[in-house]
Amino acid sequence: MQGRTLHILLVWLLLFGFWVVLSGKLDAVHLGMGVFSATLVTWLSAGVLYTRRDDGARTWLAFIPWGRLLAYLPWLAWEIVKSNIQVLKLVLGPISRLDPAVVTFRPPLRSEVSRVFLANSITLTPGTVTLDVSLEGEFLVHALDRAAGEDLVAGGMGRKVAWAFREEGAA
């Protein structure tokens, strides 16, 4: 509990400091509004600041490997470009080439935040939509093309997200 209190205090201090810098006023009214605003936002977002892993451990979101996530983004952008081209070919080609599929798979991810990140990455990629993620971590995805669905089941994107969140050995 002590670590969580320290983190909440740190968030409050950052928010209040941000308020002071942006307002540029140090009178009692503005400082009072800053205290109120920082307290309200910290209280409302306290549960959002943590993620839970399968083993029950809670991790503060500040401990997410942001550098790895930034390295993941160019790869995701390239996947989006490739998927755009594939969807364009499917849409402009003969209707007989369309082969939609709904696939289920369990990626090697332990934390809620990494699963949400993967679900959003899938949905951002044209031709695929995450329909559901179970509490056990099983994904249900609709793919415009069966091959795209099979690529997801093969796990390339899941492994990349696992790498980005340092969950490489997850099962």
Secondary structure, 3 states (H helix, E strand, C coil): CHHHHHHHHHHHHHHHHHHHHHHCCCCHHHHHHHHHHHHHHHHHHHHHHEEEECCCCEEEHHHCCHHHHHHHHHHHHHHHHHHHHHHHHHHHCCHHHCECEEEEECCCCCEHHHHHHHHHHHHHCCCEEEEEECCCCCEEEEECEHHHHHHHHHCHHHHHHHHHCCCCCCC
